[in-house]
């Protein structure tokens, strides 16, 4: 039973960590590279990229809370809210950008 639990945690860390990494890399690519390649959709690419980065960071925060269940709930809550706050700031900046 103990091996099964540790194996499951290893699979969870591997899959979720890889998925979060891919989301962050593709999000950074979409936010930084695609607006110059796709001029008419520049703002949409920026929002899409920021969303992917925020989701990837949120997945990493969820992974950390699963790996360290006795962590301070206030700190884990802040760690899960920071990517969403950054996404809101990017959306506000894109919408107010002329």
C-alpha positions in Angstrom: 0.0 0.0 0.0 2.8 2.4 0.8 4.5 1.8 -2.5 1.3 2.4 -4.3 0.8 5.8 -2.6 4.4 6.9 -3.4 4.1 5.6 -7.0 0.9 7.6 -7.4 2.5 10.7 -6.0 5.4 10.3 -8.4 3.1 9.9 -11.4 1.1 12.9 -10.2 4.3 15.0 -9.9 5.6 13.9 -13.2 2.4 14.4 -15.3 1.2 17.6 -13.6 4.6 19.1 -13.6 5.2 18.3 -17.2 1.7 19.6 -18.2 2.3 22.9 -16.2 5.7 23.3 -17.8 4.3 22.9 -21.3 1.5 25.4 -20.5 4.0 28.0 -19.3 6.3 27.6 -22.2 3.6 27.7 -24.8 2.0 30.7 -23.0 5.3 32.6 -23.0 5.7 31.8 -26.7 2.2 33.0 -27.4 2.5 36.2 -25.4 6.0 37.2 -26.6 6.5 35.7 -30.1 3.1 35.4 -31.7 1.9 39.0 -31.6 4.7 40.0 -33.9 4.0 37.2 -36.3 0.2 37.6 -36.3 -0.3 41.3 -36.4 -4.1 41.5 -36.5 -4.4 39.1 -33.6 -1.7 40.6 -31.4 -3.8 41.4 -28.4 -5.6 38.1 -28.5 -2.3 36.2 -28.6 -1.2 38.3 -25.6 -4.3 37.4 -23.6 -4.1 33.8 -24.6 -0.5 33.5 -23.6 -1.1 35.2 -20.3 -3.9 32.9 -19.6 -1.8 29.8 -20.3 1.0 31.1 -18.1 -1.5 31.8 -15.3 -3.0 28.3 -15.6 0.4 26.7 -15.7 1.5 28.6 -12.5 -1.8 27.7 -10.9 -1.2 24.0 -11.6 2.3 24.3 -10.1 0.7 25.8 -7.0 -1.8 23.0 -6.8 1.0 20.5 -7.2 2.9 22.1 -4.4 -0.2 22.0 -2.1 -0.6 18.3 -2.9 3.1 17.5 -2.2 3.2 19.5 1.1 -0.3 19.0 2.7 0.8 20.6 6.0 1.8 23.9 4.5 0.4 27.1 5.8 -3.1 27.6 4.1 -2.6 31.3 3.9 0.6 31.0 2.0 -0.8 28.3 -0.4 -3.9 30.5 -1.0 -1.7 33.5 -1.8 0.4 31.2 -4.1 -2.7 30.1 -5.9 -4.2 33.6 -6.3 -1.0 35.4 -7.6 -1.2 34.0 -11.1 -4.9 35.0 -11.4 -4.1 38.5 -10.2 -1.4 38.8 -12.8 -3.8 37.6 -15.5 -6.4 40.3 -14.4 -3.6 42.9 -14.7 -2.6 41.7 -18.1 -6.3 41.7 -19.3 -6.8 45.2 -17.9 -3.6 46.4 -19.6 -4.7 44.9 -22.9 -8.1 46.4 -22.8 -6.9 49.9 -21.9 -4.0 49.7 -24.4 -4.7 52.0 -27.4 
